[in-house]
Amino acid sequence: MAYADQSMSSRRMVAIVIVVLLHAALGYAFITGLAYNVVKKAVQDLKTFDVEDEPPPPEAPPPPPPKQVEVQPPPVVTPPPIVQAPVVAAPIIQTVPVAPPPVITPTAPPAPPPKPSIAVPGKPKGAPGDWVTSEDYPAAEMRAEHQGVTGFRLDVGPDGKATNCTVTSSSGFPALDDTACRMLMRRSRFSPAKDDAGNPIAFSYSNRVRWQVPKD
């Protein structure tokens, strides 16, 4: 349709242009004094014609519908056979009574053997006052005028010699206590104690040492 309208408009435009040119020529002839015959002849030569519209081109047929593709249904697959697992019987659990663990009662440790009775007590040999004298007084303690009483206990073996010294009561000055035990371990001697069978046995001996600064 657009092509037909465009062709018809072009022809009309040509016809209009020709008519305009003719009118211009006639006017020019009148103005320049041309003879009437010329105008008449020109009018006779003028041929008019009708411009006919061209018929519109036939409409194009619509496109054919798309060809439908036939979809094949999926093949039918046979499901695998159902395999049933064999039924296993549950194991029979038998409970066996368990005897309770034995109760262990802690036993007291065996009592130490009784000490042999002393039939004859041990005795110091010599005078115990000679074991620690004023000459054993530590010089620094003497200058500081430190005085006191050291209580002690001696453990004596079957041979009558001291094996250990323990301070049972302090003099208040460690240097005095240490000096007392050191001298006692070095100088003390005892006659051993004896049991009922007359065998020498160990024993202990306790006493005191008095520390006193000598006066001039």
C-alpha positions as CSV (number, residue, x, y, z in Angstrom):
1,M,0.0,0.0,0.0
2,A,2.8,2.4,0.8
3,Y,4.4,1.8,-2.6
4,A,1.1,2.5,-4.5
5,D,0.5,5.7,-2.6
6,Q,4.0,6.9,-3.4
7,S,3.7,6.2,-7.2
8,M,0.3,7.9,-7.4
9,S,1.6,11.0,-5.5
10,S,4.5,11.3,-7.9
11,R,2.2,11.3,-11.0
12,R,0.0,13.9,-9.4
13,M,2.9,16.0,-8.7
14,V,4.1,15.8,-12.4
15,A,0.6,16.8,-13.6
16,I,0.5,19.7,-11.2
17,V,3.9,20.9,-12.4
18,I,2.8,20.7,-16.1
19,V,-0.3,22.7,-15.4
20,V,1.7,25.3,-13.5
21,L,4.1,25.6,-16.5
22,L,1.3,26.0,-18.9
23,H,-0.3,28.7,-16.9
24,A,3.1,30.5,-16.7
25,A,3.5,30.2,-20.4
26,L,0.0,31.6,-21.1
27,G,0.7,34.5,-18.8
28,Y,3.9,35.2,-20.4
29,A,2.2,35.2,-23.8
30,F,-0.4,37.6,-22.6
31,I,2.2,39.9,-21.2
32,T,4.5,39.9,-24.2
33,G,1.5,40.5,-26.6
34,L,1.5,37.2,-28.4
35,A,-1.2,36.8,-30.9
36,Y,-4.4,35.2,-30.0
37,N,-3.7,32.4,-32.4
38,V,-0.7,31.3,-30.6
39,V,-2.8,31.1,-27.4
40,K,-5.5,29.3,-29.2
41,K,-3.1,26.8,-30.8
42,A,-1.5,26.2,-27.5
43,V,-4.8,25.5,-25.9
44,Q,-5.7,23.1,-28.7
45,D,-2.5,21.3,-28.4
46,L,-2.9,21.0,-24.7
47,K,-4.1,17.5,-24.1
48,T,-5.6,16.6,-20.8
49,F,-5.6,13.2,-19.4
50,D,-6.9,11.6,-16.2
51,V,-4.4,10.1,-13.9
52,E,-5.6,6.7,-12.7
53,D,-4.4,5.2,-9.5
54,E,-2.6,1.9,-9.9
55,P,-4.3,-0.9,-8.1
56,P,-2.6,-1.8,-4.8
57,P,-0.4,-5.0,-5.1
58,P,-2.0,-8.1,-3.7
59,E,-1.4,-8.8,-0.1
60,A,1.2,-11.5,0.6
61,P,-0.3,-14.7,1.9
62,P,0.3,-15.3,5.6
63,P,3.2,-17.7,6.4
64,P,2.3,-21.3,7.0
65,P,2.0,-22.4,10.6
66,P,5.1,-24.0,12.0
67,K,5.2,-27.7,11.6
68,Q,4.4,-29.4,14.9
69,V,7.0,-32.0,15.9
70,E,5.4,-35.0,17.3
71,V,7.0,-35.8,20.7
72,Q,7.5,-39.5,21.3
73,P,6.6,-40.5,24.9
74,P,9.6,-41.9,26.9
75,P,9.9,-45.7,26.8
76,V,8.4,-47.5,29.7
77,V,11.1,-49.0,31.9
78,T,10.2,-52.0,34.0
79,P,11.3,-51.4,37.6
80,P,13.8,-53.9,39.0
81,P,12.3,-56.6,41.1
82,I,12.2,-56.0,44.9
83,V,14.7,-58.1,46.7
84,Q,13.7,-58.9,50.2
85,A,16.5,-59.3,52.6
86,P,16.4,-62.5,54.7
87,V,15.0,-61.9,58.1
88,V,17.7,-62.6,60.7
89,A,16.5,-63.6,64.1
90,A,17.7,-61.4,66.9
91,P,20.4,-63.0,69.0
92,I,19.3,-64.3,72.4
93,I,21.2,-62.5,75.1
94,Q,21.5,-64.4,78.3
95,T,22.4,-62.6,81.4
96,V,24.8,-64.3,83.8
97,P,24.7,-63.1,87.4
98,V,28.0,-61.8,88.4
99,A,29.1,-62.2,92.0
100,P,29.8,-58.9,93.7
101,P,33.5,-58.2,94.3
102,P,34.8,-59.3,97.6
103,V,34.9,-56.7,100.3
104,I,38.5,-56.2,101.4
105,T,38.6,-54.9,104.9
106,P,41.9,-53.1,105.5
107,T,43.8,-54.7,108.3
108,A,45.8,-52.8,110.7
109,P,49.6,-53.0,110.3
110,P,51.2,-55.5,112.5
111,A,52.1,-54.1,115.9
112,P,55.8,-53.5,116.4
113,P,57.5,-56.1,118.6
114,P,57.5,-55.0,122.2
115,K,60.6,-53.3,123.4
116,P,62.7,-55.6,125.5
117,S,62.4,-54.7,129.1
118,I,65.4,-53.1,130.6
119,A,66.7,-55.2,133.5
120,V,69.8,-53.1,134.0
121,P,69.6,-49.4,133.0
122,G,72.4,-47.7,131.2
123,K,74.5,-45.2,133.2
124,P,76.8,-42.4,132.2
125,K,80.5,-43.1,132.6
126,G,82.1,-40.3,134.5
127,A,80.5,-36.9,135.4
128,P,78.0,-35.6,132.8
129,G,79.0,-32.1,133.9
130,D,82.4,-32.6,132.3
131,W,80.8,-33.3,128.9
132,V,80.0,-29.5,128.3
133,T,82.1,-26.9,130.2
134,S,82.5,-23.1,130.3
135,E,85.4,-23.5,127.9
136,D,82.9,-24.6,125.2
137,Y,81.0,-21.3,125.5
138,P,80.9,-19.7,122.1
139,A,82.9,-16.4,122.2
140,A,80.3,-14.4,120.4
141,E,77.5,-15.7,122.7
142,M,79.7,-14.9,125.8
143,R,80.4,-11.4,124.7
144,A,76.7,-10.9,124.1
145,E,76.1,-12.4,127.5
146,H,73.6,-14.9,126.1
147,Q,72.6,-17.4,128.8
148,G,70.0,-20.2,129.1
149,V,69.4,-23.9,129.6
150,T,69.4,-26.5,126.8
151,G,67.4,-29.6,127.4
152,F,68.5,-32.7,125.4
153,R,67.9,-36.4,124.8
154,L,70.6,-38.7,123.7
155,D,69.9,-42.0,121.9
156,V,72.5,-44.5,123.0
157,G,73.4,-47.7,121.2
158,P,74.1,-51.2,122.7
159,D,77.8,-50.3,122.7
160,G,77.2,-47.3,125.0
161,K,77.9,-44.6,122.4
162,A,75.5,-41.7,121.6
163,T,73.9,-42.1,118.1
164,N,71.7,-39.0,118.1
165,C,71.1,-35.8,120.0
166,T,67.7,-34.0,120.1
167,V,67.1,-30.6,121.7
168,T,64.0,-31.0,123.8
169,S,63.9,-27.4,125.1
170,S,65.9,-24.5,123.6
171,S,68.0,-22.1,125.6
172,G,66.6,-19.3,123.3
173,F,69.9,-19.1,121.3
174,P,70.5,-21.7,118.5
175,A,74.3,-21.3,118.8
176,L,74.2,-22.5,122.4
177,D,71.9,-25.4,121.6
178,D,74.0,-26.6,118.6
179,T,77.2,-26.4,120.7
180,A,75.6,-28.5,123.5
181,C,74.6,-31.3,121.1
182,R,77.9,-31.3,119.3
183,M,79.9,-31.7,122.6
184,L,77.6,-34.3,124.0
185,M,77.9,-36.5,120.9
186,R,81.7,-36.2,121.1
187,R,82.3,-36.8,124.8
188,S,79.4,-38.7,126.4
189,R,80.0,-42.4,127.2
190,F,77.6,-44.9,128.8
191,S,77.6,-48.3,130.3
192,P,75.0,-50.1,128.1
193,A,71.6,-51.1,129.4
194,K,70.8,-54.9,129.5
195,D,67.6,-56.9,129.1
196,D,66.4,-59.8,131.2
197,A,68.7,-62.1,129.4
198,G,71.7,-59.9,130.1
199,N,72.1,-58.7,126.5
200,P,73.1,-55.1,125.9
201,I,70.3,-53.0,124.4
202,A,69.8,-49.4,123.2
203,F,68.3,-46.8,125.5
204,S,67.9,-43.0,125.8
205,Y,69.3,-40.5,128.2
206,S,67.9,-37.1,129.0
207,N,69.4,-34.2,130.9
208,R,70.1,-30.4,130.7
209,V,73.0,-28.1,130.1
210,R,73.1,-24.7,131.8
211,W,74.8,-21.9,129.9
212,Q,76.0,-19.2,132.3
213,V,78.6,-16.5,131.6
214,P,81.4,-16.9,134.3
215,K,81.9,-14.0,136.6
216,D,85.4,-12.7,137.2
